[in-house]
């Protein structure tokens, strides 16, 4: 039952963001830019473990990892505006993001950041 609630909540957020973006792109962007996923994940982690320290550790690990995600959005938008098709832009932006995550893991995760 716990997984069903998590799945329904996730679907509702994604559906809400995509429906809002059809009407007002900035509204959809606002929904996905909120740290809803992180907040929900922290609540679920606390509910599952009852360990506030683990939740704090999780929260501390999020900000440095956001940089590759942000790069994805800028690269994707640039490539689409440059004239690449949606699928090609999505693929290349994903490669940039994954490369950023790889660099993060290599340089920062090894140092405990």
N, C-alpha and C positions, 0 to 999 in steps of 0.2 A: 504494500500500500504506500509506503514511504517513497518508493521509486516512481509510482504512478503520480503522486503529487508533484514531484520534481519535474517529471516529463510534462505534465499539464502546465505548470508554471512557466517552464522554458518555452513551450509552444505559444502560450499566450503573449509573452513578451515579444517574441520574434514576429508573430502575426500582427500584433499591435504596431510594431515599428514599421513593418512593410506596408500595412494599410495606411498608416499616417503618412508615410513617405510618398504614396501615390497622390495624395491630396496636397501635402505641403512637405517637400523634401526636408526642410529644416526641422520639422516636427519629428519625423522619423529619425533624423540624425541625433536630435536631442535625446530621444528614448534610448538609442543604442550607446550614446556617449555617457549616459549616467552609469555610475558604477553598480548598476542593479545586479549584474551577474556576480560581481565580487561580493556584494552585500548578502545576496541570497546564499552564495556558496559559503560565506563565513558563518551565517546563521545555521545552515545545514551541518557544517563541520562542527560547530559548537553543540548542536543538538545531538549529533552522532557520537561525539567524543567527550563532551562536557569538560573540555580542556581549553581554557581561555588563552593559555600560553601558546598552544598550537595554532590557534586562530590568529594571535598576534604575529607569530612567525610567518604564517601564510600572508597576512596583510603587508608585512614588511617586504616580502619577496615580490610583490606585484609591481610597484612603481618602476624599478629598473627594466623590467621586461616589457613595459609599455612602449618603449622606443621603437623596437622593430614593428610593432603593430601600427604605430603612427606612420612609420615609413611606408607601410603597405598602402595606406589610404592616399598619401601624396603621390606615390609612384603610380598607383592604379589610375587616379584622376588625371595625372599628366599624360599617361599613355593613351587613355581613351580620348582625351582632348587633342592629342597629337595625331590621332587617326587610326590607331590600332583597334582591331575589333575587340569586343568585350572579352571573349574567351582568351585571346592572346594576352591582353592587358592583365586579366585576372591571373593567368599563369605566371607571367613575368613578375608581377607585383608579389605574388606568393613566393616565388624564388628569392626575391629581395628580402622579404620578411623572414623566410626560413634561414637565409644567410645571416641575417641580423641575430636571430635566436642562436644560431651556431656560434657566432662571435661572442654573444653574451655568455653562453655556457663555457666557452674556452677561456675568456678573460675574467669574467666576474664571478661566476658560480664557483670556480676553483678557489677564489679568495674569500668566499663566504658572504659575498654581498648579495 
